[in-house]
Amino acid sequence: MTMANTISRWLIGFGAAGLLAMTAIIAWQVFGRFILDSSPSWTEQASLILMIWYVMFAAAAGVHEGFHIRIALLEEKLGSERARPVVRIVAIVVAVLGLVLMVYGAQLCWLVRDNVVPSLGVSRAVAYFPLPIAGLLMALFALPQIVSGKHPVEPHGEEEIA
């Protein structure tokens, strides 16, 4: 297993754990609001921050795993060899967008570093910290696709049936 595969699996696992944690936090908020008549003040902001984290990391994994948003119909109609330029162009766009996300995400983290999320007592930069990391990972995961013109990992569930 390559390092990219390992990182991607960790990102997917982190995303799944984040989704479960967010579900538990929201359940606690609903329980507090309707059963205890006192909704905890921290639950909404915590769940929003968790959602940013797991969505960004899952999006980075999606570039490697091939489950990012793309229109595969054109690739399928062209066939594997004739679709290589299309795959390369899409990978270049993804890499450029990843680099933009990295640069502007880092700037955003820097700009909001002194702002505090009142209900959590942490810097607002904590919420946006995944943006530059996910952007860098997206760009790195797109590089093999730019070079080879192929997706490094076939999307799950789309394997050909012989």
C-alpha positions in Angstrom: 0.0 0.0 0.0 1.4 3.4 -1.0 1.7 6.3 1.4 -1.1 8.1 -0.6 -3.4 5.1 0.0 -2.6 5.1 3.7 -3.2 8.9 4.0 -6.4 8.6 2.1 -7.7 5.7 4.3 -6.8 7.7 7.4 -8.7 10.7 6.0 -11.8 8.6 5.2 -11.6 7.1 8.8 -11.3 10.6 10.3 -14.2 11.7 8.2 -16.3 8.8 9.4 -15.4 9.4 13.0 -16.2 13.1 12.6 -19.6 12.3 11.2 -20.3 10.0 14.1 -19.1 12.6 16.6 -21.2 15.3 15.0 -24.3 13.0 15.1 -23.7 12.4 18.8 -23.3 16.1 19.5 -26.5 16.9 17.6 -28.3 14.1 19.5 -27.1 15.6 22.8 -28.3 19.0 21.6 -31.8 17.7 20.8 -31.9 15.7 24.0 -31.0 18.8 26.0 -33.5 21.0 24.2 -36.5 18.8 24.3 -35.9 16.6 27.4 -33.9 18.8 29.7 -35.3 22.1 28.5 -31.8 23.4 28.4 -29.8 23.1 25.2 -26.0 23.2 25.7 -24.5 26.3 24.1 -21.4 24.6 22.7 -23.1 22.0 20.6 -24.0 24.0 17.5 -20.5 25.5 17.0 -18.8 22.2 17.8 -20.8 20.3 15.2 -20.2 23.0 12.6 -16.4 22.9 13.2 -16.5 19.1 13.0 -18.4 19.3 9.8 -15.8 21.6 8.2 -13.1 19.2 9.3 -14.5 16.0 8.1 -15.9 17.4 4.8 -12.6 19.0 3.8 -10.6 15.8 4.7 -13.1 13.6 2.9 -12.9 15.9 -0.1 -9.1 15.5 -0.2 -9.4 11.7 0.0 -12.0 11.9 -2.8 -9.4 13.2 -5.2 -7.2 10.2 -4.5 -10.0 7.6 -4.3 -11.8 8.9 -7.4 -15.1 9.7 -5.6 -14.8 13.5 -6.0 -17.4 15.3 -8.1 -16.7 14.8 -11.7 -18.6 13.8 -14.8 -17.4 10.3 -15.7 -19.7 10.0 -18.7 -17.3 11.6 -21.1 -14.4 9.5 -19.9 -16.5 6.3 -20.3 -17.6 7.3 -23.8 -14.1 8.1 -24.9 -12.5 4.9 -23.6 -9.5 4.7 -21.3 -6.8 5.7 -23.8 -8.7 8.6 -25.5 -9.9 9.9 -22.1 -6.4 10.5 -20.8 -6.3 14.2 -21.8 -9.6 14.7 -20.2 -8.4 13.1 -16.9 -5.2 15.3 -17.1 -7.2 18.5 -17.6 -9.6 17.6 -14.7 -6.6 16.8 -12.5 -4.9 20.1 -13.4 -8.1 22.0 -12.4 -8.3 20.0 -9.2 -4.6 20.7 -8.4 -5.0 24.4 -9.1 -8.1 24.6 -6.9 -6.3 22.7 -4.2 -3.4 25.2 -4.3 -5.9 28.1 -4.2 -7.6 26.4 -1.2 -4.2 25.9 0.5 -3.1 29.6 0.0 -6.3 31.3 0.8 -7.2 28.8 3.6 -3.9 29.6 5.3 -4.5 33.3 4.9 -8.0 32.9 6.4 -6.6 31.0 9.4 -4.1 33.7 9.9 -6.7 36.5 9.7 -9.1 34.9 12.2 -6.5 33.5 14.6 -7.3 36.1 17.3 -11.1 35.6 17.0 -12.5 33.3 19.6 -15.5 31.0 19.2 -17.4 32.2 22.4 -19.2 28.9 23.2 -16.0 26.9 22.8 -13.2 29.2 23.9 -11.0 28.3 20.9 -9.6 30.3 18.1 -11.7 30.6 15.0 -8.6 29.4 13.1 -9.3 25.9 14.5 -12.4 25.7 12.4 -10.5 26.6 9.2 -7.3 24.8 9.8 -8.3 21.9 7.5 -8.6 24.1 4.5 -4.9 24.6 3.7 -4.1 21.0 4.6 -6.9 19.6 2.5 -5.9 21.9 -0.4 -2.3 20.7 -0.3 -3.4 17.1 -0.2 -5.8 17.6 -3.1 -3.0 19.1 -5.2 -0.6 16.2 -4.2 -3.2 13.6 -4.9 -3.9 15.1 -8.3 -0.2 14.9 -9.4 -0.2 11.2 -10.4 -3.3 11.8 -12.4 -1.7 14.7 -14.2 1.4 12.6 -15.0 -0.4 9.3 -16.0 -3.7 10.5 -17.3 -5.4 7.8 -15.2 -7.1 7.7 -11.8 -4.7 6.1 -9.3 -7.5 4.2 -7.5 -10.7 3.0 -9.2 -13.8 4.5 -7.5 -15.4 2.0 -5.1 -18.3 0.2 -6.6 -17.5 1.0 -10.2 -15.2 -2.0 -11.0 -16.0 -3.7 -14.2 -18.0 -7.0 -13.9 -16.5 -9.7 -16.1 
